[in-house]
Amino acid sequence: MTMRNFLRIRPAFFLALVVLMAGCTPMGIQPDQADTPEGALAIAESSGYSDTALRGLLGTASRYQDAGRHKDARTILRSDAFDKAQGETLNQYRLLAMGSILALDDRTWAADFSDALPVDQFSKYPDNRQSQAARLQANTFELARQYLKAAQTLIASTPIRPDGGTLADNDRIWQLLKRAPDSRLTQAAQTAIGYEQQGWLELALSLRQPGVTLDTQGRTIRQWQKNWPDHPAANPLPSELRLIITLSEERPGHIALALPLSGPLAEAGQAIRDGFFAAFYEDDQRNGDTKTRVQVYDTNDQPFDALYDKIQASKPDLVVGPLDKSALAKVADRASLPTPVLALNYLEDGQAHPDQLYQYGLSAEDEARQIADRLVADKRTQAVALIPWGDWGDRVESALIQRMNEDGGRILNAVRYDPNENLRKTVADLFGIDQSRQRAITIERTIGLNVEFEPRRRQDIDAIVLVASPTIGRQLNPLFAFYFGGDLPVYAPSTIYTGQPDASRDSDLERVRFTDIPWMLNPDSKRRQRAQAALPNVTQRYGRLFAMGMDAYALSSKLQLLSQVQGSDVDGLTGTLSMTSDGLVRREQGWAIFQQGVPVPLDEPVTEGVTDDGAQESPADTSALTGE
């Protein structure tokens, strides 16, 4: 169950929460004693936060929740009054806190709260209420991005649920385990106690082996079922795994690959074609004859709607293409598509399209949304942005601002720039330096005296979003320090990185964090090395498009999986690929940070600070490309 779905049913859920608390919430501070949460806290503090006072605070917070006043409840529950709470008071506090965390969708509070929340917390409540407490706890862990703990909570609570676990439960556990990092799954598997936990973890790890194909996954799942016949996940098997077994036996037998192989987009089309066939031959070598036939069409200089009719005559199972947005718009105008189409671009937002049209590409909007998500995860909720002029920049700005607003953050100032303009003035405008100067001038005029003045940047900025090429980024990043922003972390899309490490030139990008596709962030991967040995020119000049072609082949056999199983995804070379209900393929990329001019993978969200001696703290764990 997604967080949005959870919040939609929260009235019913909180009714259950009130029932859960009934009989154990004492009458504490009354409304006539404290009209505000601050007043209630003051009364409790005056008694030295005795256990009686704490229970009274919990009673007040519970009444606020009943009235839908979760922000007031949060004021009480986030205070330090409960730092030393124990026993039943601590259990009651945790239950109420989780209720308001979820009602407010407060990811920051969830992260702070979950660090000290035991996985077995739900077992500390009355037997007939443990199942409800477990679901509340799992939702809190998920909001905090502690996916393994959320899955472990649901696994541990399976025996106590009246239904003993349903298909929906198994689907959710599986999706949570998929989002947990390999390192944490491996560590948990080494210490797991209990048949249910061990079986789930073995299943999750068995499908994460390098180079696991769709066919191999199907065989692995079937073998796991034989080894664990009585496991709750074996019957019912999670929907995604059942579909993988089916798809491993039913794959497209004939694919039409429609790309521009001549004309202005020829080089891009050829790079995607080469990547597509590289993945095809890898698949063929691993599994023997795949029995899949690929027929190639050049889309240049012919209307794609007419070409689609021509392709139809050969009766393919899937059309991959077109690449050009205008060609995609033509096929999208059709009332229906007898043969499914995996387009390699995206329609304009909101444009209607027929069923069986799937859209996949290297979208700038995807990267902008991921930057916003990362900013909020790093607790950098107020940012400024530098974005170049043009239609592409318009799309980036719109996606960035919209996602920041959705995540509870804010873009304080978005400055558009021309690379040929005075970049010093651009940065000064970004930081509000001119306003600082103007305030000093106003003061001088008012008092009639010269004032010693040192310009200051605006002080409400948490981070900078830098949308730029490597050449422009190397000029702008040092200017941030010049204009008093050297303490601010800088976030950038993949445009900031050439794809080839260059420590001497990229030293000017020091500590810039950027998102990019796994293909670029993992140059030592065997797949990339094999491709570079066979096609060095293509992979060096058009590496991202080559990776896109490889992922297009991977998607060709998994469209039904992504479209039919909510939460399913594909671990691709252009990111973790998932699909919306409208058939849009979304990509979750990796993160890296420039250190000594070289990109270093960046894992967990990072909140930097300044130590007592004024030195910057180092980023957190940088040992892996992806994380919770």
C-alpha positions in Angstrom: 0.0 0.0 0.0 1.4 3.3 -1.0 1.6 6.2 1.4 -1.0 8.2 -0.6 -3.4 5.2 -0.4 -2.7 5.0 3.3 -3.5 8.6 3.9 -6.7 8.3 1.9 -8.0 5.8 4.4 -6.6 7.5 7.5 -10.1 8.4 9.0 -10.9 4.7 9.3 -7.4 4.0 10.4 -7.4 6.6 13.1 -10.7 5.3 14.3 -8.9 2.0 14.8 -6.0 3.9 16.5 -8.5 5.4 19.0 -9.8 1.9 19.7 -6.3 0.7 20.2 -5.6 3.5 22.7 -9.0 3.1 24.5 -8.6 2.0 28.1 -4.9 2.9 28.4 -5.0 6.7 27.9 -5.3 8.4 31.2 -7.1 11.6 31.8 -4.3 14.1 31.8 -4.0 17.8 31.2 -7.5 19.1 30.5 -8.3 21.8 27.9 -9.2 24.3 30.6 -5.7 23.8 32.1 -3.8 24.3 28.8 -5.3 25.7 25.6 -2.2 25.2 23.5 0.4 22.5 23.1 3.0 24.9 24.4 0.9 25.4 27.5 0.5 21.7 28.0 4.3 21.3 27.7 4.9 24.1 30.2 2.6 22.4 32.8 4.4 19.1 32.3 7.8 20.7 32.6 6.8 22.4 35.8 6.3 18.9 37.3 9.7 17.7 36.2 8.3 15.5 33.4 7.0 13.0 35.9 5.4 9.8 34.5 2.0 11.2 35.4 2.8 14.4 33.6 4.0 12.5 30.5 0.8 10.4 30.5 -1.2 13.6 30.7 0.7 15.0 27.7 -0.1 11.8 25.8 -3.7 12.2 26.6 -3.6 15.8 25.3 -1.9 14.7 22.1 -4.4 11.9 21.6 -7.3 14.4 21.9 -5.5 16.7 19.4 -5.3 13.7 17.0 -9.0 12.9 17.5 -9.8 16.5 16.5 -7.5 16.3 13.4 -5.0 18.7 15.0 -1.9 16.7 14.1 0.4 19.7 14.0 -0.5 20.5 17.6 0.0 16.8 18.5 3.4 17.0 16.7 4.5 19.9 18.9 4.0 17.8 21.9 5.3 14.5 20.6 8.4 16.0 19.0 9.4 17.8 22.2 12.2 16.5 24.4 9.7 15.7 27.1 9.7 12.0 26.2 13.5 11.5 25.9 13.6 9.4 29.0 10.2 7.8 28.8 10.1 4.1 29.6 7.7 1.1 29.8 4.1 1.6 28.9 4.5 5.4 28.6 7.2 4.9 25.9 5.0 2.3 24.1 2.0 4.7 24.1 4.2 7.6 23.0 5.6 5.6 20.0 2.1 4.6 18.9 0.8 8.2 19.0 3.9 9.6 17.3 3.6 7.1 14.4 0.0 8.2 14.0 0.8 11.9 13.5 3.9 11.1 11.5 1.8 9.4 8.9 -1.1 11.8 9.1 1.3 14.7 8.3 3.4 12.6 5.9 6.4 14.0 7.8 9.4 12.3 6.3 12.0 14.2 8.4 10.2 13.2 11.6 9.8 9.7 10.4 13.6 9.4 9.7 14.5 10.8 13.2 11.9 8.7 15.0 12.6 5.4 13.2 16.3 5.3 14.2 15.3 4.3 17.7 12.2 2.2 16.8 12.7 -1.5 17.3 11.4 -3.9 14.7 9.5 -5.8 17.4 7.8 -2.8 18.8 4.4 -3.9 17.6 4.6 -7.0 19.9 4.5 -4.8 23.0 0.8 -4.1 22.5 -2.3 -6.2 23.4 -2.5 -9.4 21.3 -5.7 -8.3 19.5 -4.1 -5.0 18.5 -0.7 -6.1 17.4 -1.6 -6.5 13.7 -2.8 -2.9 13.5 0.3 -1.6 15.3 2.5 -3.6 12.9 1.0 -1.9 9.9 1.3 1.5 11.5 5.0 0.7 12.2 5.7 -0.6 8.7 4.2 2.5 7.2 6.4 4.7 9.4 9.6 2.7 8.4 8.7 3.0 4.8 8.1 6.8 5.0 11.6 7.0 6.6 13.0 5.0 3.7 14.0 2.2 6.0 12.7 -0.4 3.7 14.3 -3.5 5.2 12.9 -2.7 8.6 9.5 -2.1 7.1 9.6 -5.5 5.4 10.9 -7.2 8.5 8.0 -5.7 10.5 5.5 -7.2 8.1 7.3 -10.5 7.9 7.4 -10.8 11.7 3.8 -9.9 12.1 2.5 -12.4 9.5 1.7 -15.1 12.1 -0.3 -12.8 14.3 -2.6 -11.5 11.5 -6.0 -13.1 11.4 -5.6 -14.0 7.7 -2.1 -15.2 8.2 -0.8 -13.1 5.3 -2.5 -12.3 2.0 -1.3 -11.8 -1.6 -1.3 -8.0 -1.0 0.9 -8.5 2.1 3.3 -10.6 0.1 3.4 -8.1 -2.7 4.2 -5.3 -0.3 6.9 -7.2 1.5 8.5 -8.1 -1.9 8.5 -4.5 -3.1 10.0 -3.3 0.2 12.8 -5.9 0.0 13.6 -4.9 -3.5 14.2 -1.3 -2.4 16.7 -2.4 0.4 20.4 -2.2 -0.5 22.3 -5.5 -1.2 24.7 -4.9 1.7 21.8 -4.6 4.3 20.0 -7.7 2.9 23.2 -9.7 3.1 23.9 -8.6 6.6 20.3 -9.4 7.7 20.5 -12.8 6.0 23.6 -13.7 8.1 21.8 -12.9 11.4 18.2 -13.8 10.5 16.3 -15.9 13.0 13.1 -17.7 12.0 11.8 -19.6 9.0 9.9 -16.7 7.5 12.7 -14.1 7.7 15.3 -16.5 6.3 13.1 -17.6 3.4 12.2 -14.0 2.3 15.9 -12.9 2.5 17.1 -15.8 0.5 14.5 -15.2 -2.1 15.4 -11.5 -2.4 19.2 -12.2 -2.6 18.8 -15.0 -5.1 17.3 -12.6 -7.7 20.1 -10.0 -7.3 23.0 -12.1 -8.6 24.9 -10.3 -11.4 23.7 -10.9 -14.9 20.4 -12.6 -13.9 18.2 -12.7 -17.0 14.5 -13.0 -17.2 14.8 -16.7 -18.0 17.2 -17.2 -15.1 14.9 -15.4 -12.7 12.0 -17.7 -13.7 14.1 -20.8 -13.0 15.4 -19.3 -9.7 11.9 -18.5 -8.4 10.7 -22.0 -9.2 13.7 -23.6 -7.5 13.1 -21.4 -4.4 9.5 -22.6 -4.3 10.7 -26.2 -4.2 13.2 -25.5 -1.4 10.6 -23.5 0.7 7.3 -25.2 -0.1 5.7 -24.2 3.3 6.9 -20.6 3.3 4.2 -17.9 3.4 5.8 -16.3 0.2 5.5 -19.6 -1.7 1.7 -19.6 -1.6 0.7 -17.1 -2.6 3.8 -16.1 -4.5 4.1 -12.3 -4.9 2.4 -11.1 -8.1 5.6 -9.8 -9.7 7.3 -13.2 -9.3 4.4 -15.1 -10.7 4.4 -12.8 -13.7 8.2 -13.2 -14.1 7.7 -17.0 -14.4 5.0 -16.4 -17.0 7.0 -13.9 -19.0 10.1 -16.0 -18.9 8.2 -18.5 -21.0 6.3 -15.9 -23.2 8.6 -13.3 -24.8 8.3 -11.2 -27.9 9.2 -13.5 -30.8 9.4 -10.7 -33.4 10.5 -7.1 -32.6 10.4 -4.2 -35.1 13.2 -1.7 -34.2 12.3 1.7 -35.8 15.0 4.3 -35.5 16.5 7.2 -37.6 19.5 5.6 -39.2 20.0 8.5 -41.7 19.5 12.2 -41.6 20.1 14.6 -38.7 19.4 12.1 -35.9 21.3 9.3 -37.5 24.2 9.1 -35.0 21.8 9.0 -32.1 19.7 6.3 -33.8 22.7 4.3 -34.6 24.0 4.4 -31.0 20.7 3.2 -29.7 20.6 0.5 -32.3 24.1 -0.7 -31.4 23.1 -0.8 -27.7 19.9 -2.7 -28.5 21.8 -5.4 -30.4 24.6 -5.6 -27.8 22.0 -6.5 -25.2 20.3 -8.9 -27.7 23.5 -10.8 -28.3 24.3 -10.9 -24.6 20.9 -12.4 -24.0 21.4 -14.9 -26.8 24.8 -16.0 -25.5 23.5 -16.5 -22.0 20.4 -18.4 -22.8 21.2 -20.0 -26.2 18.8 -19.3 -29.0 16.3 -16.7 -27.7 14.0 -17.4 -30.7 13.6 -13.6 -30.9 13.9 -12.0 -34.3 14.6 -8.2 -34.7 13.8 -6.4 -37.9 15.2 -2.9 -38.3 13.5 0.1 -40.0 14.9 3.6 -40.8 12.4 6.2 -39.8 14.1 9.1 -41.6 12.1 11.0 -44.3 8.8 9.1 -43.9 5.8 9.7 -41.7 5.8 7.3 -38.8 2.1 6.7 -38.9 2.5 5.3 -42.5 5.6 3.3 -41.5 3.7 1.8 -38.6 1.1 0.5 -41.1 4.0 -1.0 -43.1 5.5 -2.6 -40.0 2.1 -4.0 -39.1 2.1 -6.1 -42.3 5.0 -8.2 -40.9 3.0 -9.0 -37.8 5.6 -8.1 -35.1 4.9 -8.6 -31.4 6.4 -5.2 -30.5 7.5 -2.0 -32.1 10.5 -0.2 -30.5 10.6 3.4 -31.6 10.3 6.1 -32.8 13.0 8.4 -31.3 11.7 11.7 -32.8 9.1 13.5 -30.6 7.1 14.7 -33.7 7.0 11.1 -35.1 5.7 9.9 -31.7 3.0 12.5 -31.7 1.7 11.2 -35.1 1.3 7.6 -33.8 -0.2 8.9 -30.6 -3.0 10.4 -32.6 -4.3 7.0 -33.5 -7.4 5.7 -31.9 -5.8 2.3 -31.2 -2.5 0.4 -31.6 -3.0 -3.2 -32.6 0.8 -3.8 -32.0 2.3 -2.4 -28.8 4.8 0.5 -29.2 7.7 1.2 -26.9 8.5 4.8 -27.9 12.0 6.2 -27.2 10.8 9.6 -26.3 7.9 11.3 -24.4 4.8 13.1 -25.5 4.1 16.6 -24.1 2.6 16.5 -20.6 -1.1 15.7 -20.6 -1.3 14.7 -24.3 -3.8 11.9 -24.8 -2.6 8.6 -26.3 -4.0 5.2 -27.2 -3.5 2.0 -25.1 -0.4 -0.1 -25.6 1.8 3.0 -26.1 4.7 2.9 -23.7 7.1 5.8 -23.4 10.8 5.6 -22.4 13.7 8.0 -22.7 16.4 10.0 -21.1 14.2 12.7 -19.7 15.5 15.9 -18.2 12.4 16.1 -16.1 13.2 12.8 -14.4 16.6 14.2 -13.3 15.0 17.4 -12.0 12.6 15.4 -9.9 15.4 13.3 -8.5 17.4 16.4 -7.6 14.3 17.7 -5.7 13.8 14.3 -3.9 17.5 14.2 -3.0 17.5 17.8 -1.6 14.6 17.0 0.7 16.1 13.7 1.7 19.3 15.6 2.6 17.2 18.0 4.6 18.0 20.9 2.2 14.5 22.1 1.8 15.2 25.7 0.6 17.3 25.9 -2.5 18.2 28.3 -5.3 18.8 27.2 -8.9 20.8 28.3 -12.0 19.2 27.0 -15.2 20.1 28.0 -18.8 17.6 29.8 -21.0 15.6 27.8 -23.6 12.7 25.3 -23.9 14.8 22.5 -22.3 15.6 24.8 -19.3 11.8 25.6 -19.1 11.0 21.9 -18.7 13.8 21.4 -16.1 12.6 24.5 -14.0 9.0 23.5 -14.1 9.7 19.9 -13.0 12.1 21.0 -10.3 9.8 23.5 -8.7 6.7 21.3 -8.9 8.5 18.3 -7.3 10.1 20.5 -4.6 6.6 21.8 -3.7 5.2 18.2 -3.6 8.1 17.1 -1.3 7.6 20.0 1.1 10.6 22.0 -0.1 10.9 25.3 -2.0 13.0 26.8 -4.8 13.7 30.3 -3.3 15.1 31.8 -6.5 15.5 30.3 -10.0 17.9 32.4 -12.1 18.0 31.7 -15.9 21.3 32.5 -17.6 23.0 32.6 -21.0 26.5 31.0 -20.9 27.8 34.0 -22.8 26.6 36.4 -20.2 28.6 37.8 -17.2 28.6 34.7 -15.0 29.7 36.8 -12.0 26.6 38.9 -12.2 24.5 35.7 -12.6 25.8 34.3 -9.3 25.4 37.6 -7.6 21.8 37.7 -8.7 21.3 34.2 -7.5 22.5 35.0 -4.0 20.9 38.4 -3.7 24.2 40.2 -3.4 22.9 43.3 -5.2 20.0 43.6 -2.8 22.6 43.5 0.0 24.5 46.3 -1.6 21.3 48.3 -2.1 20.4 48.0 1.5 23.7 49.5 2.5 23.3 52.4 0.1 19.8 53.0 1.5 21.2 53.1 5.0 24.0 55.5 4.0 21.5 57.9 2.4 19.2 57.7 5.4 21.8 58.5 8.0 24.0 60.7 5.8 27.2 58.8 6.7 29.5 56.4 4.9 29.0 52.9 6.2 31.7 50.1 6.3 30.0 47.4 4.2 30.7 43.9 3.3 28.1 42.4 1.0 26.3 39.2 2.2 24.3 36.6 0.4 20.8 35.8 1.5 21.0 33.5 4.6 17.9 31.3 4.0 19.6 29.1 1.3 20.2 25.4 2.1 21.6 24.3 -1.3 22.3 25.3 -4.9 21.0 23.5 -8.0 23.4 23.9 -10.8 22.1 23.0 -14.3 25.1 23.4 -16.6 27.6 21.8 -18.9 31.0 20.8 -17.5 32.6 23.8 -19.1 30.2 26.3 -17.6 30.0 24.4 -14.3 33.7 24.7 -13.8 33.4 28.4 -14.1 30.3 28.8 -11.8 31.3 26.5 -9.0 34.3 28.6 -7.8 32.1 31.7 -8.0 29.8 30.3 -5.4 32.6 30.5 -2.9 33.7 33.9 -4.1 30.2 35.2 -3.3 30.1 33.7 0.2 28.3 30.4 -0.8 31.2 28.1 -0.3 29.4 26.4 2.6 26.4 25.4 0.4 26.2 22.0 -1.2 25.7 22.0 -4.9 23.5 19.6 -6.8 23.5 19.0 -10.5 22.0 16.8 -13.3 24.1 14.5 -15.5 24.9 17.4 -17.8 27.7 18.4 -15.4 29.7 15.3 -16.2 31.4 14.3 -19.5 31.4 10.6 -18.6 35.2 10.4 -18.6 37.1 11.1 -15.4 39.3 14.2 -15.7 40.7 15.1 -12.3 42.7 18.1 -13.5 39.8 19.9 -15.2 37.1 18.7 -12.9 38.9 19.9 -9.8 36.8 23.1 -10.2 33.7 20.9 -9.7 34.9 19.8 -6.3 32.1 18.6 -4.0 29.4 19.0 -6.6 26.9 16.2 -6.3 25.2 15.0 -9.4 22.8 12.4 -10.6 23.7 10.2 -13.6 22.9 6.8 -15.1 24.6 3.7 -13.6 26.4 3.2 -16.9 28.3 6.4 -16.4 28.8 6.0 -12.7 30.2 2.5 -12.9 32.9 2.5 -15.5 34.5 -0.7 -14.2 31.3 -2.8 -14.9 32.0 -5.8 -17.1 29.1 -5.0 -19.4 30.5 -1.5 -20.1 34.1 -2.8 -20.5 32.9 -5.4 -23.0 31.0 -2.8 -25.0 33.9 -0.4 -25.0 36.2 -3.1 -26.3 33.9 -3.9 -29.1 32.6 -0.4 -30.0 35.0 2.1 -28.5 33.9 5.1 -30.6 30.2 4.7 -30.1 30.4 4.0 -26.3 32.7 6.9 -25.7 30.8 9.5 -27.7 27.3 8.3 -27.2 27.5 6.2 -24.0 24.2 7.3 -22.5 22.3 6.6 -25.8 24.1 3.2 -26.1 23.0 2.3 -22.6 19.5 3.5 -23.5 19.5 1.0 -26.4 20.5 -1.8 -24.0 17.7 -0.9 -21.6 15.2 -0.7 -24.5 15.9 -4.3 -25.2 15.6 -5.2 -21.5 12.2 -3.4 -21.4 10.9 -5.3 -24.5 10.4 -8.4 -22.4 9.2 -6.7 -19.2 6.5 -4.2 -20.3 3.8 -6.5 -19.1 5.6 -6.9 -15.8 5.9 -3.2 -15.2 2.4 -2.3 -16.4 0.6 -5.1 -14.5 2.5 -5.3 -11.1 2.4 -2.1 -9.1 5.8 -1.2 -7.7 7.8 -3.5 -10.0 10.9 -2.3 -11.5 13.9 -3.2 -13.7 17.5 -2.7 -12.7 18.8 -1.0 -15.8 21.9 0.7 -17.1 20.0 4.0 -17.3 18.6 3.7 -13.8 16.0 1.7 -12.0 13.1 1.6 -14.4 9.5 1.6 -13.3 6.2 2.5 -15.0 3.3 4.8 -14.3 -0.3 3.8 -14.9 -0.2 5.8 -18.1 2.7 3.7 -19.5 5.5 6.2 -18.8 8.8 4.6 -17.9 10.4 6.5 -15.0 14.1 6.2 -14.2 15.7 6.4 -10.8 19.4 7.3 -11.3 22.4 7.0 -9.1 24.4 9.8 -7.3 28.0 10.7 -7.2 30.1 13.5 -5.8 33.3 15.0 -7.2 36.2 14.4 -4.8 39.7 15.5 -5.9 38.1 16.0 -9.3 36.9 12.4 -9.6 33.3 11.2 -9.3 32.8 9.0 -6.2 29.5 7.1 -5.8 27.3 8.7 -3.2 24.9 6.4 -1.3 22.8 7.6 1.7 21.2 11.1 2.0 23.7 13.5 3.5 23.3 16.4 5.9 26.5 18.3 6.1 27.3 20.6 9.0 30.1 22.6 10.4 32.2 21.2 13.2 33.4 23.1 16.2 36.7 23.9 14.5 34.9 25.2 11.4 35.7 22.3 9.1 33.1 20.7 6.9 31.9 17.3 7.8 32.5 14.6 5.2 29.5 13.0 3.3 28.1 9.9 4.7 28.6 6.4 3.2 30.0 6.6 -0.3 30.5 2.9 -0.8 27.6 2.1 -3.2 25.7 3.5 -6.1 22.2 3.0 -4.8 20.6 2.9 -1.4 17.4 3.2 0.5 
